[in-house]
Amino acid sequence: GYPGLIEECCSHFVVSVCSCFGRLKPALNTNAYSMLLALLLTPEIQLSDTRRMMCLKELLLNSSRDHISLVTKALISELTEHTACAVSLRRDDDLLLPRVRTTLGLLRSCLVSLSTHSRRWGTMAPHIPAILAHLSALVSHLLLP
């Protein structure tokens, strides 16, 4: 086989879809959107932090209310999983920290967008306290020796 070929194809696919997401949005159902979001949050997909965040921003920029609900669920799920990993006795910071960085980048982009597109982002607003509670738990476990 070709080592890294699948990951490279996936990263090109993700970048291509995100760059034209505005035009593709009507064709992408919630399952396809969830898959795209999951790929962007997966560290195995070889993207630079800058490119990954650019793709996430492009995705969020063109998201509908239904998509924002999926982003909210993904954020809570990712933060819960990261916290469980941080608590684990077999914690591997080399694997955990890049995922945390990506999730926090997504959260930052969401919070910036939340203030400017409040109607579309209304589905996330009630979940902000839970998201911040998960974030607080994660940070406190990451800071423990």
C-alpha positions, -999 to 999 in steps of 0.1 A, spaced: 0 0 0 8 37 1 14 49 36 -6 81 43 -25 80 10 -59 76 26 -52 104 51 -39 127 23 -70 120 1 -93 126 31 -75 160 38 -79 171 1 -115 160 2 -122 180 34 -105 211 21 -123 209 -13 -157 205 3 -152 232 29 -139 257 2 -171 254 -18 -195 245 11 -217 276 4 -226 261 -30 -228 225 -17 -249 233 14 -283 224 -2 -269 190 -12 -253 182 21 -278 166 46 -271 164 83 -253 130 80 -229 144 54 -223 175 76 -217 154 107 -192 133 87 -174 164 75 -172 179 110 -159 146 124 -132 145 98 -121 180 106 -119 171 143 -99 140 136 -62 145 141 -54 116 117 -65 139 89 -32 157 81 -40 194 80 -20 223 94 -37 240 123 -42 271 101 -58 251 73 -80 231 97 -93 263 113 -99 279 79 -120 249 70 -139 250 102 -146 287 98 -158 281 62 -181 253 74 -195 275 102 -200 305 80 -223 285 58 -241 265 85 -278 263 89 -296 261 123 -297 223 120 -260 223 113 -253 245 144 -272 219 165 -248 192 152 -218 215 160 -231 220 195 -235 182 201 -200 176 186 -184 202 209 -200 187 240 -190 152 229 -154 162 221 -150 181 254 -165 151 274 -141 127 256 -111 149 261 -119 152 298 -122 115 301 -88 111 284 -73 138 307 -85 119 338 -71 86 325 -40 72 342 -27 63 307 -30 98 294 -10 106 263 -6 144 259 9 140 224 -24 126 212 -47 146 235 -34 181 232 -37 184 193 -73 173 196 -80 198 225 -64 226 204 -87 218 174 -118 216 197 -109 249 213 -104 265 179 -139 253 169 -153 267 201 -136 300 196 -150 303 161 -184 294 173 -183 320 201 -172 347 176 -200 338 152 -226 335 180 -225 372 186 -229 382 150 -254 357 137 -276 352 168 -308 339 150 -290 311 132 -269 304 163 -298 304 187 -297 266 189 -263 268 206 -269 296 231 -288 275 257 -258 250 257 -231 276 264 -231 270 302 -228 232 297 -200 237 272 -181 261 295 -186 236 324 -171 208 303 -142 232 293 -136 241 329 -134 204 339 -111 197 311 -87 225 319 -86 216 356 -77 180 347 -51 191 322 -34 213 348 -32 185 374 3 170 376 
